[in-house]
């Protein structure tokens, strides 16, 4: 999939997003992984539209007049709600909460008051309560833009799958009163959320945002991430370079460009980018992990291991860091250290098939075949189509001389993936040990055809056995 995101180069850059005195916790930054996603700009702009909405709501019509399109129950705003919104504007959140609770006791279905209550909870970092109030506001008025966006950002911050539903709904609605900045920020929020899973949809959302408000440096970075996710590496590189030209200290752009280079195996070009970013932020876990991957790919296992050990000390409870260190210890041949780390991970996730497979491989290397077999069987039980588990079971069965079980494991594996040369060789030796001569000879021949000189020891053995079998 190829596409271009057209960002108006002649437009004035916007750094003047409307501000209010606080940032709702649910709308604040969301930590990035390797590509460092952030929602901070969304938080500011959402608060902008909320503040605007409150101000508009407090503006009374001239005495003796009414809006014929407005329901009678909304023509006269009761004092408690007006006072609550005044308290919100003054950042007197406990007082606002008390007044809103009084108002809601008499008007439990007021979407506006429910939203205000969520806003107050958000401002006081009561994220769970804010989420509950926003949901109630949406139930009262499914077309309320502000609650949809606020809830979507809270859910996005905790990687909740419901975030997309809310943001999809928000971009179809209009702020009240109309506010192009807030509308554009809803589009940007959606674009960031789906930039990896749906790059085409993310592109469309970003373009919609740019039709409403000028380009920002964050837009250029987002365009790069979307292009990279879509496989358009040339466009992504251009966008990352534009960000770095404007801000050489952008760690996000450095990490993104380095990720592109790593995919192209240009490790010598990726390494200085990451190292420069680490000089600015030496304890950043994502950057340290990225450098460790670069070093490992270049065969610098000792350097990668040292870096991961440092990272593990900084984040001893991070499962991703522990997993990377465990893999590095395994690759370095430090099997006991690797096994201890995988056991630590399995204590928290005892049914994780990938972890069980990894530990099974360590136990195979240590020649603890019974324990390896148990680990692989747990992995297969957790994920029946796990071909690595079935391969491990077959190999452990072979070492334990359980040849019938070995063949059964290989047959199960073949339901999910075709036999590779290793599987063909295991089948051949299993049949050979079971004295099923014809089947053994057949699979030895299949193995030799598939091996093509890549398994010299096993190929010598297969030819020797064929001679012995007279086949």
Backbone torsions as a table, in degrees:
resi	resn	phi	psi	omega
1	UNK	NA	126.0	-179.8
2	UNK	-124.1	138.0	173.4
3	UNK	-159.1	167.7	175.5
4	UNK	-123.7	142.9	173.8
5	UNK	-102.9	114.3	-177.2
6	UNK	-87.6	114.6	178.5
7	UNK	-107.9	122.7	-175.7
8	UNK	-61.7	111.6	-176.7
9	UNK	-74.7	-23.9	-178.0
10	UNK	-87.6	-6.5	-176.6
11	UNK	-74.6	148.0	177.6
12	UNK	-70.7	132.7	-180.0
13	UNK	-71.2	141.3	-176.3
14	UNK	-105.7	111.5	172.1
15	UNK	-111.6	-2.1	-174.0
16	UNK	-99.5	55.5	176.8
17	UNK	-64.7	138.0	-179.0
18	UNK	-57.1	132.0	-175.8
19	UNK	-112.7	153.8	169.2
20	UNK	-130.1	167.9	-169.8
21	UNK	-65.8	-14.9	-179.2
22	UNK	-142.0	166.4	176.0
23	UNK	-115.2	124.6	177.0
24	UNK	-64.3	134.2	-177.1
25	UNK	-55.1	-40.0	-178.5
26	UNK	-68.4	-14.4	-177.0
27	UNK	-108.5	9.3	-177.2
28	UNK	-86.1	-170.7	-174.6
29	UNK	-58.9	144.3	171.5
30	UNK	-114.1	124.6	-176.2
31	UNK	-62.4	142.6	179.2
32	UNK	-91.8	162.1	168.3
33	UNK	-94.8	-131.2	-177.5
34	UNK	-61.0	-29.9	-177.4
35	UNK	-101.7	-0.8	166.6
36	UNK	60.8	57.3	-178.5
37	UNK	-69.7	138.7	177.0
38	UNK	-132.5	148.8	176.6
39	UNK	-117.8	15.9	-172.6
40	UNK	-60.8	-41.6	179.8
41	UNK	-61.2	-34.5	179.3
42	UNK	-64.9	-40.0	-178.7
43	UNK	-59.4	-47.7	179.6
44	UNK	-59.7	-46.0	-173.9
45	UNK	-73.2	-34.8	176.8
46	UNK	-61.5	-43.4	178.5
47	UNK	-63.3	-33.0	177.4
48	UNK	-60.3	-49.2	-177.8
49	UNK	-69.0	-34.1	179.0
50	UNK	-65.1	-43.9	178.3
51	UNK	-61.4	-42.1	178.1
52	UNK	-61.9	-41.3	-179.8
53	UNK	-63.3	-41.2	180.0
54	UNK	-64.1	-44.4	-179.7
55	UNK	-60.6	-43.4	-179.3
56	UNK	-64.9	-37.5	-178.6
57	UNK	-66.5	-27.3	-178.0
58	UNK	-84.6	-8.4	-178.7
59	UNK	-79.9	116.3	-177.0
60	UNK	-84.7	151.2	172.9
61	UNK	-75.3	158.3	178.0
62	UNK	-56.9	146.3	-178.8
63	UNK	-54.4	137.6	176.3
64	UNK	83.2	0.9	179.4
65	UNK	-114.3	163.7	178.1
66	UNK	-151.1	160.0	177.2
67	UNK	-93.9	112.9	-175.6
68	UNK	-64.3	-21.7	-179.5
69	UNK	-85.0	-9.4	-176.6
70	UNK	-94.4	133.6	177.9
71	UNK	-57.7	148.6	-175.8
72	UNK	-57.7	-36.0	-175.3
73	UNK	-68.6	-15.3	179.8
74	UNK	-102.6	-2.5	-176.5
75	UNK	-70.0	-33.3	-179.9
76	UNK	-119.7	112.1	-176.2
77	UNK	-84.6	120.8	-178.3
78	UNK	-59.8	150.7	-177.7
79	UNK	-56.4	-42.3	-177.6
80	UNK	-57.4	-37.5	179.8
81	UNK	-71.5	-42.1	177.0
82	UNK	-60.7	-43.8	179.5
83	UNK	-65.8	-39.2	178.9
84	UNK	-61.9	-42.8	-178.6
85	UNK	-71.3	-30.3	173.4
86	UNK	-66.2	-39.6	177.4
87	UNK	-65.1	-36.7	176.6
88	UNK	-62.2	-45.4	-179.8
89	UNK	-60.9	-30.6	179.3
90	UNK	-90.8	4.1	-179.3
91	UNK	63.6	26.9	174.4
92	UNK	-92.2	73.5	-168.5
93	UNK	-70.1	-40.3	176.7
94	UNK	-60.5	-41.8	178.3
95	UNK	-64.2	-41.0	178.0
96	UNK	-61.8	-41.1	179.8
97	UNK	-61.8	-43.6	180.0
98	UNK	-61.4	-44.9	-178.7
99	UNK	-68.4	-36.3	177.8
100	UNK	-67.8	-38.0	178.1
101	UNK	-61.8	-39.6	177.5
102	UNK	-63.4	-46.4	-178.1
103	UNK	-63.9	-42.5	-177.0
104	UNK	-70.3	-23.9	176.5
105	UNK	-63.6	-27.8	178.4
106	UNK	-99.7	-22.6	-178.0
107	UNK	-131.4	67.4	-173.4
108	UNK	-65.9	-16.6	-177.6
109	UNK	-105.9	16.3	178.8
110	UNK	-77.4	106.6	-177.6
111	UNK	-60.9	-37.7	-179.3
112	UNK	-64.9	-45.9	179.8
113	UNK	-67.2	-37.4	177.6
114	UNK	-63.4	-41.5	176.5
115	UNK	-63.2	-45.8	178.5
116	UNK	-55.6	-41.2	-179.2
117	UNK	-64.9	-39.2	175.9
118	UNK	-65.1	-39.9	179.0
119	UNK	-60.2	-43.5	179.8
120	UNK	-64.6	-43.9	178.2
121	UNK	-62.3	-42.1	177.7
122	UNK	-58.9	-44.4	-178.5
123	UNK	-63.9	-26.7	179.6
124	UNK	-96.3	15.3	177.7
125	UNK	61.6	28.7	175.1
126	UNK	-97.8	71.2	-169.0
127	UNK	-61.8	-43.0	-179.4
128	UNK	-62.6	-41.9	177.8
129	UNK	-65.7	-41.1	178.9
130	UNK	-59.7	-44.5	179.0
131	UNK	-58.4	-43.2	-179.7
132	UNK	-63.1	-44.1	-180.0
133	UNK	-65.8	-40.1	179.1
134	UNK	-63.3	-39.2	178.2
135	UNK	-63.8	-39.0	177.9
136	UNK	-65.6	-38.5	178.3
137	UNK	-63.6	-40.7	179.5
138	UNK	-66.8	-38.7	177.4
139	UNK	-62.7	-36.2	178.9
140	UNK	-74.3	-34.1	-179.8
141	UNK	-148.3	91.3	-177.4
142	UNK	-60.7	-14.4	-177.9
143	UNK	-100.3	16.4	178.6
144	UNK	-82.7	108.3	-177.0
145	UNK	-57.5	-47.7	-170.2
146	UNK	-61.4	-43.8	-179.7
147	UNK	-69.6	-37.3	177.6
148	UNK	-60.0	-47.4	-178.2
149	UNK	-67.4	-45.5	-179.1
150	UNK	-60.8	-44.4	178.9
151	UNK	-66.1	-41.1	179.3
152	UNK	-58.7	-39.4	-179.6
153	UNK	-71.8	-36.7	175.5
154	UNK	-61.8	-45.6	-179.1
155	UNK	-67.1	-37.7	178.0
156	UNK	-63.9	-36.0	-178.5
157	UNK	-62.9	-27.4	179.4
158	UNK	-111.7	20.0	175.4
159	UNK	57.2	35.5	177.7
160	UNK	-80.9	132.4	-177.2
161	UNK	-63.2	-19.0	178.9
162	UNK	-72.7	-8.9	-178.6
163	UNK	-60.2	-41.1	-176.6
164	UNK	-65.1	-39.5	179.4
165	UNK	-57.3	-45.1	-178.0
166	UNK	-68.9	-41.7	-178.9
167	UNK	-72.2	-35.8	173.9
168	UNK	-58.9	-41.3	179.2
169	UNK	-68.3	-41.1	-177.1
170	UNK	-60.8	-42.0	-176.1
171	UNK	-71.0	-14.1	176.8
172	UNK	-90.2	-7.8	-176.3
173	UNK	-107.6	175.1	179.5
174	UNK	-121.2	139.0	174.9
175	UNK	-63.4	154.9	177.7
176	UNK	-128.6	107.6	5.5
177	UNK	-76.1	166.2	180.0
178	UNK	-53.6	135.6	-178.7
179	UNK	-149.4	100.8	-177.3
180	UNK	-59.7	-33.9	-179.6
181	UNK	-63.7	-46.8	179.5
182	UNK	-65.4	-40.8	178.1
183	UNK	-60.6	-43.4	179.1
184	UNK	-64.2	-37.3	-180.0
185	UNK	-68.4	-30.8	173.4
186	UNK	-63.4	-42.2	176.8
187	UNK	-62.7	-41.5	179.5
188	UNK	-65.6	-39.5	178.5
189	UNK	-60.0	-44.5	178.5
190	UNK	-65.0	-42.7	-179.5
191	UNK	-60.0	-42.8	179.2
192	UNK	-66.0	-40.9	-176.8
193	UNK	-62.3	-40.5	-171.3
194	UNK	-107.9	14.0	-173.3
195	UNK	-61.1	-29.0	179.5
196	UNK	-92.6	-40.2	-175.2
197	UNK	-80.5	-29.1	-177.2
198	UNK	-145.0	72.4	-174.9
199	UNK	-60.5	-31.8	177.8
200	UNK	-66.1	-46.5	176.5
201	UNK	-62.5	-37.5	178.4
202	UNK	-65.6	-40.7	177.2
203	UNK	-59.4	-46.7	-178.5
204	UNK	-62.4	-39.5	-180.0
205	UNK	-66.5	-40.4	179.3
206	UNK	-67.0	-41.0	177.4
207	UNK	-60.6	-41.3	178.4
208	UNK	-61.2	-39.6	178.6
209	UNK	-65.1	-40.5	-177.4
210	UNK	-72.3	-18.0	174.5
211	UNK	-76.7	-15.6	-177.8
212	UNK	-104.1	-33.4	-176.2
213	UNK	-139.7	157.6	-178.0
214	UNK	-67.1	162.3	177.7
215	UNK	-66.0	145.2	171.8
216	UNK	-121.9	163.1	175.5
217	UNK	-57.0	-35.4	177.8
218	UNK	-63.5	-31.9	176.7
219	UNK	-64.0	-42.1	179.7
220	UNK	-63.1	-41.5	177.5
221	UNK	-63.6	-42.8	178.5
222	UNK	-64.2	-39.8	177.2
223	UNK	-60.1	-39.6	178.4
224	UNK	-63.5	-44.1	-179.0
225	UNK	-64.7	-40.2	178.7
226	UNK	-65.1	-45.2	179.6
227	UNK	-61.8	-40.7	178.7
228	UNK	-62.9	-42.0	179.3
229	UNK	-64.3	-31.2	179.6
230	UNK	-82.9	-3.3	-179.8
231	UNK	84.6	10.0	178.5
232	UNK	-93.1	76.9	-172.8
233	UNK	-65.2	-35.1	-179.2
234	UNK	-63.9	-46.5	178.8
235	UNK	-65.1	-40.1	179.0
236	UNK	-61.8	-44.1	-180.0
237	UNK	-62.1	-42.4	179.0
238	UNK	-59.9	-43.2	-178.4
239	UNK	-68.3	-42.2	177.6
240	UNK	-61.0	-40.2	-179.6
241	UNK	-66.7	-35.8	176.5
242	UNK	-61.6	-41.4	178.4
243	UNK	-63.7	-44.8	-177.9
244	UNK	-69.5	-30.8	175.5
245	UNK	-64.2	-38.9	-180.0
246	UNK	-79.1	-33.0	-178.0
247	UNK	-144.1	90.1	-178.6
248	UNK	-60.6	-16.9	-178.2
249	UNK	-94.5	13.4	-180.0
250	UNK	-74.4	104.2	178.5
251	UNK	-66.5	-32.8	179.5
252	UNK	-62.8	-45.4	179.3
253	UNK	-67.9	-38.9	178.4
254	UNK	-61.5	-45.4	179.8
255	UNK	-65.4	-40.1	179.7
256	UNK	-65.1	-44.7	179.1
257	UNK	-66.4	-39.4	177.2
258	UNK	-62.2	-37.8	178.5
259	UNK	-62.3	-39.7	176.1
260	UNK	-60.9	-47.3	-178.8
261	UNK	-63.2	-36.7	177.9
262	UNK	-63.3	-40.3	177.8
263	UNK	-62.3	-29.4	178.1
264	UNK	-92.8	5.4	-178.6
265	UNK	60.8	30.4	175.2
266	UNK	-95.1	66.0	-172.8
267	UNK	-67.4	-33.8	180.0
268	UNK	-64.8	-28.7	177.5
269	UNK	-84.8	-30.4	-179.3
270	UNK	-73.8	-38.4	-171.9
271	UNK	-59.0	-49.5	-178.7
272	UNK	-63.4	-29.9	177.0
273	UNK	-63.0	-46.4	-178.6
274	UNK	-71.1	-39.9	179.2
275	UNK	-63.1	-37.6	177.7
276	UNK	-64.5	-41.7	178.4
277	UNK	-65.2	-36.7	-180.0
278	UNK	-70.0	-27.4	175.8
279	UNK	-65.9	-28.5	176.9
280	UNK	-82.9	-32.6	-176.0
281	UNK	-140.9	76.4	-170.4
282	UNK	-65.0	-20.7	-177.2
283	UNK	-102.5	9.6	179.4
284	UNK	-65.2	118.5	-174.9
285	UNK	-65.7	-38.6	-177.8
286	UNK	-66.2	-42.0	179.6
287	UNK	-67.1	-41.0	177.3
288	UNK	-62.2	-41.7	178.5
289	UNK	-64.8	-39.0	179.9
290	UNK	-65.3	-43.0	178.2
291	UNK	-64.7	-39.0	177.9
292	UNK	-61.0	-40.7	178.0
293	UNK	-64.6	-39.3	178.6
294	UNK	-64.1	-45.4	-179.8
295	UNK	-63.7	-42.3	-180.0
296	UNK	-63.6	-40.6	179.9
297	UNK	-64.9	-25.4	178.8
298	UNK	-91.3	7.3	179.0
299	UNK	81.1	11.0	-179.4
300	UNK	-94.1	66.0	-173.0
301	UNK	-64.7	-38.8	-178.6
302	UNK	-63.3	-42.7	179.3
303	UNK	-66.2	-41.4	179.2
304	UNK	-63.4	-41.1	-179.2
305	UNK	-64.2	-42.8	178.1
306	UNK	-60.0	-42.6	-179.4
307	UNK	-65.5	-42.3	-179.4
308	UNK	-69.6	-33.4	176.4
309	UNK	-64.4	-40.7	176.1
310	UNK	-62.7	-44.1	-178.9
311	UNK	-64.2	-37.5	179.2
312	UNK	-66.8	-34.2	176.0
313	UNK	-66.4	-35.7	178.9
314	UNK	-72.5	-34.8	-177.1
315	UNK	-132.7	69.3	-174.9
316	UNK	-65.1	-20.2	-178.0
317	UNK	-102.2	7.3	178.8
318	UNK	-82.3	119.0	-179.4
319	UNK	-65.0	-38.6	-178.4
320	UNK	-66.7	-41.1	179.0
321	UNK	-66.7	-44.3	178.7
322	UNK	-60.7	-39.6	178.7
323	UNK	-65.1	-41.8	178.0
324	UNK	-64.2	-40.9	178.7
325	UNK	-66.2	-40.4	178.4
326	UNK	-61.0	-43.3	177.7
327	UNK	-62.5	-42.3	-179.4
328	UNK	-65.0	-41.0	178.0
329	UNK	-63.8	-37.8	178.2
330	UNK	-64.7	-46.4	-180.0
331	UNK	-63.8	-31.2	179.4
332	UNK	-81.1	-4.2	179.0
333	UNK	85.8	9.0	178.9
334	UNK	-88.1	75.0	-169.1
335	UNK	-67.1	-39.0	-179.2
336	UNK	-65.0	-42.5	178.2
337	UNK	-64.8	-42.3	179.5
338	UNK	-63.0	-42.9	-178.7
339	UNK	-63.4	-40.4	179.6
340	UNK	-62.6	-40.2	179.9
341	UNK	-68.7	-41.0	178.8
342	UNK	-67.3	-34.8	176.4
343	UNK	-65.9	-36.8	175.8
344	UNK	-60.4	-43.2	179.1
345	UNK	-67.3	-39.7	-178.8
346	UNK	-70.2	-23.6	176.3
347	UNK	-62.7	-32.8	178.8
348	UNK	-88.0	-31.6	-177.8
349	UNK	-131.1	72.4	-172.4
350	UNK	-65.5	-16.2	-178.5
351	UNK	-110.2	16.9	179.3
352	UNK	-75.8	111.2	-174.6
353	UNK	-62.3	-39.1	-179.1
354	UNK	-63.6	-41.7	178.4
355	UNK	-66.4	-41.3	178.9
356	UNK	-64.1	-38.8	176.2
357	UNK	-63.2	-44.8	-178.3
358	UNK	-62.4	-43.9	179.2
359	UNK	-67.2	-36.1	176.3
360	UNK	-58.8	-40.0	178.5
361	UNK	-64.2	-38.9	177.3
362	UNK	-62.7	-44.7	-179.3
363	UNK	-64.8	-32.8	174.5
364	UNK	-62.6	-47.2	179.8
365	UNK	-60.7	-33.7	179.6
366	UNK	-84.0	-0.2	179.8
367	UNK	64.1	29.1	173.9
368	UNK	-96.3	72.6	-167.9
369	UNK	-68.6	-36.2	178.7
370	UNK	-63.1	-44.9	179.3
371	UNK	-66.4	-37.9	178.0
372	UNK	-62.6	-43.7	-179.8
373	UNK	-60.3	-41.2	179.3
374	UNK	-64.1	-40.8	-180.0
375	UNK	-65.8	-42.5	179.8
376	UNK	-67.0	-37.1	178.3
377	UNK	-65.1	-37.9	176.0
378	UNK	-63.0	-40.1	179.0
379	UNK	-63.7	-43.2	-180.0
380	UNK	-66.3	-33.9	177.8
381	UNK	-68.4	-36.8	179.7
382	UNK	-73.8	-34.5	-178.7
383	UNK	-141.4	92.8	-172.6
384	UNK	-59.3	-22.4	-179.5
385	UNK	-96.9	19.8	-177.8
386	UNK	-77.8	98.2	-176.7
387	UNK	-67.4	-29.3	177.0
388	UNK	-64.9	-38.5	178.4
389	UNK	-64.6	-45.9	-179.1
390	UNK	-66.8	-34.4	174.8
391	UNK	-63.9	-43.8	179.1
392	UNK	-64.2	-39.3	177.8
393	UNK	-61.4	-44.8	-179.2
394	UNK	-61.6	-43.8	-178.7
395	UNK	-66.4	-43.9	179.2
396	UNK	-63.4	-41.2	176.5
397	UNK	-59.7	-40.0	179.3
398	UNK	-61.3	-44.9	-179.4
399	UNK	-68.1	-27.5	179.3
400	UNK	-92.5	5.6	178.4
401	UNK	62.5	31.0	176.5
402	UNK	-98.5	71.7	-167.5
403	UNK	-69.7	-36.6	177.8
404	UNK	-65.8	-41.7	176.7
405	UNK	-64.7	-36.7	178.9
406	UNK	-61.1	-45.6	179.7
407	UNK	-65.1	-36.6	178.3
408	UNK	-65.2	-41.9	178.3
409	UNK	-62.9	-41.9	179.2
410	UNK	-65.7	-37.3	177.7
411	UNK	-65.5	-38.7	177.9
412	UNK	-66.0	-42.6	178.6
413	UNK	-58.9	-39.9	-176.1
414	UNK	-65.5	-13.7	175.9
415	UNK	-71.6	-23.0	-174.4
416	UNK	-112.2	-16.6	-179.8
417	UNK	-160.7	146.7	179.0
418	UNK	-67.0	155.5	178.4
419	UNK	-64.0	131.4	171.5
420	UNK	-94.4	175.5	-178.5
421	UNK	-54.8	-38.8	-179.9
422	UNK	-62.8	-43.1	178.7
423	UNK	-64.1	-40.3	178.8
424	UNK	-62.5	-39.9	179.2
425	UNK	-67.9	-41.3	178.5
426	UNK	-63.2	-40.6	177.0
427	UNK	-61.4	-45.1	-177.7
428	UNK	-60.4	-46.7	-177.9
429	UNK	-70.0	-32.8	177.5
430	UNK	-64.6	-48.7	177.0
431	UNK	-61.4	-38.5	179.3
432	UNK	-60.9	-45.7	-179.5
433	UNK	-70.0	-23.5	175.9
434	UNK	-88.4	4.6	178.1
435	UNK	61.5	30.6	173.5
436	UNK	-96.5	83.9	-166.1
437	UNK	-60.8	-47.4	-175.8
438	UNK	-64.6	-44.3	178.7
439	UNK	-64.2	-39.2	179.1
440	UNK	-62.5	-46.8	-179.1
441	UNK	-63.0	-40.1	179.7
442	UNK	-59.4	-46.3	-177.3
443	UNK	-75.5	-29.4	172.8
444	UNK	-61.6	-43.3	178.1
445	UNK	-63.8	-43.2	177.9
446	UNK	-60.9	-40.3	179.4
447	UNK	-62.9	-46.2	-178.2
448	UNK	-62.4	-36.0	178.3
449	UNK	-66.0	-40.4	-177.0
450	UNK	-80.3	-29.3	-172.5
451	UNK	-69.1	-45.3	176.3
452	UNK	51.9	45.1	174.4
453	UNK	80.4	2.9	-177.3
454	UNK	-86.3	-11.8	-179.6
455	UNK	-129.4	71.3	-170.4
456	UNK	-58.9	-42.4	-178.1
457	UNK	-65.1	-46.6	-179.4
458	UNK	-69.0	-33.7	178.4
459	UNK	-66.5	-38.7	177.1
460	UNK	-63.0	-43.5	-179.5
461	UNK	-63.5	-41.5	-179.2
462	UNK	-62.9	-44.4	179.1
463	UNK	-64.1	-40.8	178.1
464	UNK	-60.9	-44.2	-178.8
465	UNK	-69.1	-36.3	177.3
466	UNK	-62.0	-39.2	177.3
467	UNK	-64.2	-43.7	-179.8
468	UNK	-65.2	-34.8	180.0
469	UNK	-82.8	-6.7	-179.0
470	UNK	69.8	30.0	-177.9
471	UNK	-115.3	NA	NA
